[in-house]
Amino acid sequence: MTSNKSEQPNVLSPIDSFRDSLQNLDSNLKKIVETNDVQTVLDALVALHAIKSEIGVLFTQYQNLIMNIIPDYECKASNGQVIEKKSATDRKGWQHQRIAEEVLRRLNDLSVDMDTGEVVMSSQEIAVKLLDYVQPSYWRVKELSKLGINADQYCEVGEVKTSIMIRKVDTK
């Protein structure tokens, strides 16, 4: 016999209660600001910052606990929010000169129509196109892979980190 969801205890009740407490905290923080007492405002700010850090740690711990339960494909919570796993790797020690030369070589190859031999991109257009693959502080790995470039060959690669992304419900 399967039990009805309404017969089960609400395991989310502590989370709902915490959210109610946060709303109450919001109105109390506004009252603290109204006092114009700088020391009290600063003390509240420090306490709130500590709570923010603790929530971040709690979220990370929970995320790590449920990582193997969440499917590897995009799924939805009961409220419609989309949840998916994302994996990323730390990359540092980029060999900027080498990778820039490789990107430019490939863009140059793409600038010529192979059937007609016609040049379809000028040098200036190629230089501007380079910005699709690099940002001032990092290279755009997904874009590089579209050129067939494995970014890992041009930097020091750290461990893969997987996290859970939660997107808001699209209300359009």
Secondary structure by P-SEA (a helix, b strand, c coil): cccccccccccaaaaaaaaaaaaaaaaaaaaaaaacaaaaaaaaaaaaaaaaaaaaaaaaaaaaaacccccccccccccbbbbbbbbbbbbcccaaaaaaaaaaaaaaaaccccccccccccaaaaaaacccccccccccaaaaaaaccccccccccccbbbbbbbbccccc
